[in-house]
Amino acid sequence: MAAMSTRKFLTLNPLSSSPLKQSLLFLSSLNYSTKSSAFGARNKNTATEKLSDIDENDSVPTSGISRPLSEILKELNKKVPDTLVSQRVDNGFSIKYVPWHLVNRIMNLHAPEWSGEVRNITYSPDSKSVSVVYRVTLYGTDAELHRESTGTAALDETGFGDPVQKAEAMAFRRACARFGLGLHLYHEDMC
């Protein structure tokens, strides 16, 4: 540990949720890079092996709880590893996205003092869709900053989760993208 004396560590309670601890350890071990080739070689088997080697008494390195917003935003703007990106087809278009639960964990890792709230839920006049407005707030040592976004889901859409949950997850991801998290996915096809 002496070689890592400049890094802060958060020691998790051994009674804490093991899957959460494993995910935090995995996310904190990733070397975010602006170069896509840094994660091109990583595959899901490597990630699974890394998670299976975790000891219950390990410490989770963090970037520090109190930091200026500029440092938090710099971390959130880094490219999300391809192993954390999912893909779905919507109206014939292939869409890449980071699932909301992974966005939540990345936020916890890089901006641990963030907060989020549903600001508004609106059903369409024709009762075919629901829209959710979600606000994410970052708290730095120098200021606080918030971003809002919307998500909309069809009320008759089948699949897992109710329409409000789907709209909220979409709005949450989009609000985080306004801070830069996963924003590169919106521009990949343009490059």
C-alpha positions in Angstrom: 0.0 0.0 0.0 2.9 2.4 0.5 3.3 2.8 -3.2 -0.3 4.0 -3.5 -0.2 6.4 -0.6 -1.4 9.3 -2.8 -4.7 7.5 -3.6 -7.6 7.6 -1.3 -9.3 4.3 -0.5 -12.8 3.5 0.6 -13.0 0.3 2.5 -16.4 -1.4 2.2 -18.1 -3.1 5.1 -17.7 -6.9 4.7 -21.5 -7.1 5.1 -22.1 -4.9 2.1 -23.6 -6.3 -1.1 -21.0 -8.4 -2.9 -22.3 -7.7 -6.4 -22.2 -4.0 -5.8 -18.6 -4.2 -4.4 -17.5 -6.3 -7.4 -19.0 -3.8 -9.8 -17.4 -0.9 -8.1 -14.0 -2.7 -8.1 -14.4 -3.5 -11.8 -15.4 0.1 -12.7 -12.6 1.6 -10.6 -10.1 -0.8 -12.2 -10.9 0.4 -15.7 -8.4 2.7 -17.3 -10.7 5.1 -19.1 -9.1 6.4 -22.2 -10.0 8.7 -25.1 -8.5 6.1 -27.5 -11.0 3.5 -28.5 -8.2 0.9 -29.1 -7.6 0.8 -25.3 -10.8 -1.2 -24.8 -11.1 -2.9 -28.1 -9.1 -5.9 -26.9 -11.0 -6.3 -23.6 -13.8 -8.8 -23.8 -16.5 -10.0 -21.4 -14.5 -13.1 -20.4 -11.8 -10.8 -19.1 -14.3 -8.8 -17.1 -15.8 -11.9 -15.7 -12.4 -13.3 -14.7 -11.5 -10.0 -13.0 -14.8 -10.0 -11.0 -14.3 -13.6 -9.9 -10.8 -12.8 -8.5 -12.0 -10.2 -6.0 -11.4 -10.8 -2.3 -14.1 -9.7 0.1 -11.5 -7.7 2.1 -10.2 -5.6 -0.8 -10.5 -1.8 -0.8 -12.1 0.2 -3.5 -9.9 3.0 -4.8 -11.9 6.2 -5.4 -11.0 9.5 -7.0 -11.8 11.3 -3.8 -15.1 12.6 -2.4 -14.5 16.3 -2.5 -13.1 17.6 -5.8 -13.7 20.7 -8.0 -16.3 20.3 -10.7 -13.7 20.6 -13.5 -12.1 17.4 -12.3 -15.4 15.6 -12.0 -16.5 16.7 -15.5 -13.1 15.6 -16.9 -13.6 12.1 -15.6 -17.3 11.9 -16.8 -16.2 13.0 -20.3 -13.9 10.1 -20.9 -14.9 7.3 -23.3 -17.0 4.6 -21.7 -15.5 1.2 -22.3 -17.2 -0.8 -25.1 -17.8 -3.7 -22.6 -20.3 -1.5 -20.7 -22.2 -0.4 -23.9 -25.4 -2.1 -24.9 -27.2 -2.0 -28.2 -30.9 -2.2 -29.2 -32.9 -1.7 -32.4 -35.6 0.9 -32.3 -37.7 1.7 -35.4 -35.1 0.0 -37.6 -32.2 2.0 -36.2 -29.4 0.4 -34.1 -28.8 2.5 -30.9 -25.9 2.2 -28.6 -26.4 3.2 -25.0 -25.1 2.6 -21.5 -27.7 0.9 -19.2 -29.0 3.2 -16.4 -27.6 1.0 -13.6 -24.1 1.3 -15.1 -24.5 5.0 -15.6 -25.5 5.2 -11.9 -22.4 3.3 -10.8 -20.1 5.4 -13.0 -21.7 8.5 -11.4 -21.1 7.0 -7.9 -17.5 6.4 -8.8 -16.5 9.7 -10.4 -19.1 12.1 -8.8 -20.1 10.4 -5.5 -21.9 13.5 -4.3 -24.4 13.6 -7.2 -28.1 13.6 -6.8 -31.0 13.0 -9.1 -34.7 13.7 -9.1 -37.8 13.3 -11.2 -39.0 16.8 -11.9 -42.1 16.1 -13.9 -44.2 13.2 -15.3 -46.6 14.0 -18.2 -48.9 11.7 -20.0 -49.7 12.7 -23.6 -53.2 14.0 -24.4 -53.9 10.9 -26.6 -52.8 8.6 -23.7 -50.2 6.8 -25.9 -47.0 7.9 -24.2 -45.5 9.3 -21.0 -42.6 11.7 -20.7 -40.4 12.2 -17.7 -38.1 15.2 -16.9 -35.1 14.2 -14.8 -32.5 16.5 -13.1 -29.0 15.4 -12.2 -27.0 17.7 -9.9 -23.2 17.5 -9.4 -21.7 18.9 -6.2 -18.0 20.0 -6.3 -15.9 21.8 -3.8 -16.2 25.0 -5.9 -19.8 24.9 -7.1 -22.8 22.8 -7.9 -24.2 22.2 -11.4 -27.4 20.6 -12.7 -28.6 19.3 -16.0 -32.1 18.2 -17.0 -33.4 16.0 -19.8 -36.5 14.2 -20.9 -37.3 10.6 -21.8 -40.5 9.3 -23.4 -41.9 5.8 -23.6 -45.0 4.4 -25.3 -47.7 3.2 -22.9 -48.5 0.2 -25.0 -44.9 -0.9 -25.4 -44.3 -4.5 -24.3 -41.2 -5.7 -22.5 -39.6 -5.4 -19.1 -40.5 -2.5 -16.9 -43.4 -0.1 -17.0 -43.4 2.9 -19.3 -42.7 5.4 -16.5 -39.6 3.4 -15.5 -38.4 3.3 -19.1 -38.9 7.0 -19.6 -37.2 7.8 -16.3 -34.2 5.6 -17.2 -33.9 7.4 -20.6 -34.2 10.8 -19.1 -31.5 9.9 -16.4 -29.1 8.7 -19.1 -29.6 11.8 -21.2 -29.2 14.1 -18.3 -25.9 12.4 -17.4 -24.9 12.7 -21.1 -25.3 16.5 -20.8 -22.4 16.3 -18.3 -20.4 14.2 -20.9 -21.0 10.7 -19.6 -21.4 8.4 -22.7 -21.8 11.5 -24.9 -19.4 10.0 -27.4 -22.0 7.4 -28.3 -24.2 10.1 -29.9 -21.3 11.1 -32.2 -19.7 7.8 -33.2 -21.5 7.6 -36.5 -20.5 11.1 -37.5 -16.7 10.4 -37.2 
